[in-house]
Amino acid sequence: MRILQISSARTYGGGERHVVDLCRGLQRRGHEVFAALRPTSVWQHRLSFLPTSNIFQVSIRNSFGVLSAMRIAEFARDNQIDLIHAHVARDYIPASIACMAAPNAKFVITRHVLFPLKPFNKYALKNVERAIGVSEAVGEELRRVFPSHKVAVIANGIDVKAPPEDEAEQFRKEFREAHGIPEDTFVVGTLGELKELKGQRDLVLAAPQVANAFPASRFVIVGQDHSMDKRFRRDLKRLVSVFGLDDRFLWLDWLEDTRQFYAAIDLFVSPSHTESFGLAILEAMAHGKAVVATDTEGARQLVVDKSQLVEVSDPVALAEKIAAMIKDPDRMKSLGDEARKRAAERFSFDRMIDETESLYREILGERAEKAHVME
């Protein structure tokens, strides 16, 4: 198959990681993979495994980019693309138009967030073959717009294998030494873009209660503030200073390799206000870490033991749950072991690629059947 993945996202997050993983997995299966990205994308280098000629730059500034659509259509015709797969809402209509102008290409979208699509998409995207949701909750939202037979749910999977125990211990030691964290310190970690919806403020508000009960505890917050003024990051750090906890917090903008981070922390916390899936939670699980998470749709799908979940926007409950974990290391280890097993069995990278590849074949098979009937 010859597949064009489209994402106009400028910055790198969970949805973009999914696109990169999908491209890599499909290429490994022997498919010819292409990618259409915006010229200002900061994550194009992550697709360096694709031939340079397979990466196409196109500016999609809004959902009615007809000129962009025509450029995509021309690229699709020139490269005999079988299937165009769009991942960002503003890309859906241009991709739909491109498939009308390049009729040999079938049209697929993936929805990575829970926010509902506008009702007009029911008509604007009538030529979509399948709308994929990354979780059952997202699938339910898609069924409000598209016929049920056009909606598929393919849960995210991650291309992550936890390092062997001795290597993980070395990673843990190196990370803690590099950042001045004593070995006997309990470390709470979170990872995600710094913004209100990701709930980092609630974790900061929970920190004084945890720090008072466990003076040796520390917090590691990994993530970038992609806003123009970086105000949210400044507000978070100012709040930490007000609490007198500057020496308890470590702030890291980004980690290209997260293995040391996951090895170094003792507990992963996801304080999000909304989460369609939760790739960071899944990655923590794959590394055998116990998780405390807010009760979002994504966390509910991933975490088996619902006692690990707390209400959204409740810092007091979050602090109490973290404290309960610190008090019970045996339970935390058991939860971590169970999490690693669940991540491997239910949310593997190969399973995600298998299901996506199977869906593509089904769509293209339907096209072949229709063509045969017309003959």
VMD Tcl script that draws the C-alpha trace (Angstrom):
set ca {
  {0.00 0.00 0.00}
  {1.00 3.60 -0.61}
  {-0.21 5.69 2.32}
  {-0.09 9.44 2.93}
  {-0.32 10.52 6.58}
  {-1.29 14.19 7.08}
  {-0.70 16.30 10.20}
  {-0.53 20.09 10.25}
  {0.37 20.18 13.96}
  {3.32 22.48 14.55}
  {4.38 21.16 17.95}
  {4.91 17.59 19.12}
  {2.47 15.83 21.42}
  {0.59 12.57 21.80}
  {-1.20 12.78 18.46}
  {2.04 13.54 16.63}
  {3.78 10.68 18.40}
  {1.00 8.44 17.13}
  {1.62 9.63 13.55}
  {5.36 8.95 13.84}
  {4.77 5.50 15.31}
  {2.20 4.70 12.64}
  {4.58 5.73 9.86}
  {7.40 3.68 11.35}
  {5.27 0.60 11.92}
  {3.72 0.64 8.44}
  {7.12 1.15 6.82}
  {8.46 -1.86 8.73}
  {5.60 -3.90 7.24}
  {6.83 -3.02 3.75}
  {4.35 -0.28 2.85}
  {5.36 2.92 1.05}
  {4.67 5.66 3.58}
  {4.46 9.39 2.87}
  {3.87 12.32 5.23}
  {2.41 15.78 4.64}
  {3.51 18.28 7.29}
  {3.37 22.04 7.68}
  {6.62 23.87 6.81}
  {6.97 25.17 10.38}
  {6.66 21.72 11.97}
  {9.20 21.30 14.77}
  {8.99 17.50 14.69}
  {9.74 16.63 11.05}
  {13.13 15.24 12.14}
  {11.28 12.46 13.94}
  {10.33 11.10 10.52}
  {13.96 10.92 9.36}
  {13.50 7.18 8.72}
  {11.34 8.11 5.70}
  {13.00 9.01 2.37}
  {13.24 12.78 1.99}
  {11.17 12.60 -1.18}
  {8.32 11.01 0.81}
  {7.88 14.07 3.03}
  {5.68 16.78 1.57}
  {5.36 20.26 3.07}
  {2.02 22.00 2.78}
  {0.50 24.91 4.71}
  {-2.94 24.04 6.06}
  {-3.93 27.08 8.10}
  {-7.62 26.34 8.43}
  {-10.20 23.72 7.52}
  {-11.13 25.40 4.24}
  {-7.67 25.40 2.64}
  {-8.74 24.62 -0.93}
  {-5.35 25.52 -2.42}
  {-3.65 23.22 0.08}
  {-6.14 20.51 -0.83}
  {-5.26 20.83 -4.51}
  {-1.55 20.54 -3.71}
  {-2.22 17.41 -1.67}
  {-4.30 15.97 -4.52}
  {-1.51 16.62 -7.01}
  {0.99 14.93 -4.69}
  {-1.38 11.97 -4.27}
  {-1.83 11.57 -8.03}
  {1.89 11.92 -8.76}
  {2.76 9.30 -6.13}
  {-0.17 6.97 -6.81}
  {-1.36 7.20 -3.21}
  {-3.89 4.54 -2.24}
  {-5.05 6.08 1.01}
  {-4.91 9.53 2.66}
  {-5.09 9.51 6.46}
  {-5.60 12.86 8.27}
  {-5.00 13.36 11.99}
  {-5.81 17.00 12.89}
  {-9.32 18.47 12.66}
  {-8.33 21.36 10.38}
  {-6.79 18.81 7.98}
  {-9.98 16.79 7.55}
  {-11.77 18.94 4.96}
  {-8.66 19.66 2.84}
  {-7.90 15.91 2.88}
  {-11.50 15.17 1.90}
  {-11.30 17.60 -1.02}
  {-7.92 16.15 -2.04}
  {-9.46 12.67 -2.22}
  {-12.24 13.97 -4.44}
  {-9.63 15.48 -6.75}
  {-7.50 12.34 -6.61}
  {-10.27 9.72 -6.77}
  {-7.92 6.74 -6.53}
  {-7.06 7.72 -2.95}
  {-9.41 6.62 -0.17}
  {-10.00 8.93 2.80}
  {-9.51 8.09 6.51}
  {-9.36 10.26 9.62}
  {-8.22 9.62 13.17}
  {-9.69 11.62 16.05}
  {-7.20 11.95 18.93}
  {-9.25 14.14 21.29}
  {-12.62 13.96 23.02}
  {-13.87 17.39 21.95}
  {-16.87 16.78 19.66}
  {-16.61 17.46 15.95}
  {-18.94 20.13 14.60}
  {-22.14 18.65 13.12}
  {-21.46 20.06 9.63}
  {-18.67 17.49 9.28}
  {-21.39 14.90 8.76}
  {-21.90 16.48 5.33}
  {-18.46 18.00 4.71}
  {-16.76 14.62 5.18}
  {-19.29 12.39 3.45}
  {-16.52 10.67 1.48}
  {-14.68 9.47 4.59}
  {-14.27 5.70 4.50}
  {-13.51 5.30 8.20}
  {-13.29 7.63 11.19}
  {-10.97 6.11 13.77}
  {-11.20 6.89 17.48}
  {-8.20 6.22 19.71}
  {-10.50 5.07 22.53}
  {-14.06 3.88 23.00}
  {-15.04 7.30 24.35}
  {-13.72 9.01 21.21}
  {-15.49 6.39 19.11}
  {-18.78 7.28 20.82}
  {-18.29 10.94 19.93}
  {-17.57 10.02 16.31}
  {-20.79 8.00 16.11}
  {-22.70 11.21 16.82}
  {-21.43 12.54 13.48}
  {-20.81 9.52 11.23}
  {-22.77 6.31 10.59}
  {-21.70 3.52 12.94}
  {-20.37 1.37 10.10}
  {-17.87 4.12 9.27}
  {-16.50 4.38 12.83}
  {-13.67 2.19 14.08}
  {-11.88 2.19 17.43}
  {-8.18 1.41 17.39}
  {-6.60 2.03 20.77}
  {-3.17 3.59 20.82}
  {-0.14 1.38 21.22}
  {3.42 2.37 22.00}
  {6.73 1.18 20.63}
  {8.29 0.92 24.09}
  {10.02 -1.93 25.82}
  {11.07 -1.39 29.39}
  {14.82 -1.87 29.86}
  {16.12 -4.95 31.72}
  {16.20 -4.56 35.50}
  {19.95 -3.92 35.72}
  {19.80 -1.32 32.93}
  {16.78 0.37 34.52}
  {18.68 0.59 37.81}
  {21.58 2.25 36.01}
  {19.19 4.71 34.33}
  {17.66 5.49 37.72}
  {21.05 6.14 39.26}
  {22.24 8.33 36.38}
  {19.08 10.47 36.34}
  {19.10 11.01 40.09}
  {22.79 11.81 40.21}
  {22.47 14.25 37.29}
  {19.69 16.15 39.05}
  {20.87 15.90 42.65}
  {18.10 13.59 43.84}
  {19.15 11.30 46.73}
  {18.58 7.60 46.25}
  {16.29 7.32 49.29}
  {13.97 10.07 48.03}
  {10.47 9.20 46.85}
  {9.95 10.78 43.42}
  {6.57 11.66 41.94}
  {6.69 12.34 38.20}
  {4.37 13.63 35.50}
  {4.90 14.22 31.78}
  {2.86 16.22 29.30}
  {2.43 19.58 27.63}
  {2.19 22.38 30.20}
  {-1.33 23.74 29.92}
  {-4.44 24.08 32.09}
  {-6.17 21.01 30.67}
  {-3.22 18.79 31.63}
  {-3.81 19.66 35.30}
  {-0.25 20.35 36.45}
  {-1.60 23.15 38.66}
  {-3.56 20.56 40.66}
  {-0.40 18.52 41.22}
  {1.41 21.64 42.46}
  {-1.54 22.38 44.79}
  {-1.37 18.81 46.10}
  {2.39 18.99 46.71}
  {2.41 20.82 50.09}
  {0.21 18.17 51.70}
  {2.44 15.38 50.35}
  {5.65 17.24 51.26}
  {4.47 17.85 54.83}
  {3.66 14.17 55.35}
  {6.78 12.92 53.54}
  {9.65 15.42 53.83}
  {11.90 13.34 51.55}
  {9.50 13.42 48.60}
  {10.32 15.24 45.35}
  {8.38 16.11 42.18}
  {9.56 15.99 38.56}
  {7.46 17.81 35.96}
  {8.38 17.19 32.33}
  {6.74 19.24 29.61}
  {6.86 22.34 27.48}
  {4.59 25.36 27.55}
  {3.87 25.97 23.86}
  {2.00 29.23 24.43}
  {3.54 32.44 23.11}
  {4.15 34.04 26.52}
  {4.88 30.84 28.52}
  {2.65 32.26 31.22}
  {1.32 28.94 32.53}
  {4.83 27.64 33.24}
  {5.70 30.86 35.07}
  {2.50 30.66 37.10}
  {3.26 27.09 38.13}
  {6.79 27.93 39.23}
  {5.57 31.02 41.09}
  {3.03 28.87 42.97}
  {5.76 26.41 43.94}
  {7.80 29.33 45.28}
  {4.83 30.60 47.30}
  {4.63 27.17 48.94}
  {8.38 27.26 49.64}
  {8.93 24.07 47.66}
  {11.44 25.20 45.03}
  {13.99 22.65 46.19}
  {11.39 19.85 45.90}
  {10.57 20.43 42.22}
  {12.57 19.60 39.10}
  {11.36 21.15 35.83}
  {12.40 19.60 32.52}
  {11.26 21.01 29.18}
  {11.58 17.88 27.12}
  {13.25 14.48 27.15}
  {14.14 12.89 23.83}
  {14.65 9.59 25.64}
  {12.24 9.09 28.55}
  {13.71 5.84 29.84}
  {15.81 7.52 32.53}
  {12.82 9.54 33.73}
  {10.58 6.51 34.11}
  {13.35 4.52 35.76}
  {14.04 7.34 38.23}
  {10.49 8.03 39.43}
  {8.60 5.91 41.94}
  {5.06 6.97 41.04}
  {3.56 8.46 37.88}
  {0.74 10.98 38.27}
  {-1.62 12.10 35.51}
  {-3.64 15.08 36.80}
  {-5.35 15.84 33.46}
  {-8.78 17.45 33.28}
  {-9.51 15.54 30.07}
  {-7.69 12.67 28.38}
  {-8.96 10.84 25.32}
  {-6.39 8.08 25.80}
  {-3.30 8.89 27.85}
  {-0.07 7.91 26.10}
  {2.07 9.10 29.02}
  {0.06 6.89 31.38}
  {0.55 3.95 29.05}
  {4.27 4.60 28.79}
  {4.55 4.67 32.60}
  {2.64 1.38 32.73}
  {4.96 -0.17 30.15}
  {7.86 0.74 32.45}
  {6.17 -1.00 35.37}
  {5.22 2.12 37.30}
  {2.20 2.46 39.53}
  {-0.10 5.26 38.41}
  {-2.36 7.76 40.13}
  {-4.63 9.50 37.64}
  {-7.66 11.69 37.46}
  {-10.84 9.92 36.42}
  {-10.74 10.78 32.71}
  {-12.04 8.62 29.87}
  {-8.49 7.75 28.85}
  {-7.31 6.79 32.32}
  {-10.41 4.68 32.86}
  {-9.60 2.65 29.74}
  {-5.99 2.06 30.78}
  {-6.08 1.58 34.56}
  {-7.67 -1.63 35.85}
  {-7.76 -0.82 39.57}
  {-10.16 2.13 39.78}
  {-8.92 2.90 43.30}
  {-5.97 4.54 41.53}
  {-8.29 7.21 40.13}
  {-9.39 10.49 41.73}
  {-11.89 13.15 40.76}
  {-10.76 15.74 38.24}
  {-9.66 19.12 39.71}
  {-9.46 17.85 43.30}
  {-5.92 18.53 44.61}
  {-6.79 17.34 48.13}
  {-7.95 13.94 46.89}
  {-4.90 13.79 44.62}
  {-2.57 14.45 47.57}
  {-4.31 11.79 49.66}
  {-4.00 9.21 46.89}
  {-0.29 9.95 46.38}
  {0.28 9.72 50.14}
  {-1.53 6.38 50.28}
  {0.78 5.03 47.58}
  {3.91 6.23 49.38}
  {2.72 4.47 52.55}
  {2.23 1.14 50.78}
  {5.30 0.26 48.66}
  {4.25 -3.39 48.32}
  {0.93 -2.45 46.76}
  {2.68 0.06 44.53}
  {5.04 -2.62 43.24}
  {2.14 -4.99 42.64}
  {0.25 -2.32 40.70}
  {3.36 -1.57 38.67}
  {3.86 -5.22 37.76}
  {0.21 -5.55 36.76}
  {0.45 -2.34 34.72}
  {3.45 -3.61 32.76}
  {1.62 -6.83 31.93}
  {-1.56 -5.00 30.85}
  {0.39 -2.57 28.65}
  {2.12 -5.45 26.86}
  {-1.03 -7.54 26.40}
  {-3.67 -4.92 25.56}
  {-1.87 -1.87 24.19}
  {1.12 -3.11 22.27}
  {2.58 -1.31 19.27}
  {2.24 -4.40 17.05}
  {-1.46 -4.73 17.91}
  {-2.07 -1.10 16.88}
  {-0.25 -1.59 13.57}
  {-2.04 -4.91 12.94}
  {-5.46 -3.32 13.41}
  {-4.63 -0.24 11.32}
  {-3.16 -2.32 8.50}
  {-6.20 -4.60 8.58}
  {-8.55 -1.61 8.37}
  {-6.62 -0.17 5.41}
  {-6.83 -3.52 3.60}
  {-10.54 -3.72 4.31}
  {-11.09 -0.23 2.83}
  {-9.01 -0.92 -0.26}
  {-10.63 -4.33 -0.62}
  {-14.04 -2.66 -0.61}
  {-12.82 -0.35 -3.38}
  {-11.65 -3.33 -5.45}
  {-15.01 -5.06 -4.94}
  {-16.93 -1.94 -6.03}
  {-14.77 -1.58 -9.13}
  {-15.40 -5.22 -10.01}
  {-19.17 -4.77 -9.67}
  {-19.10 -1.71 -11.95}
  {-17.25 -3.70 -14.62}
}
mol new
graphics top color blue
foreach p $ca { graphics top sphere $p radius 0.5 }
foreach p [lrange $ca 0 end-1] q [lrange $ca 1 end] { graphics top cylinder $p $q radius 0.2 }
display resetview
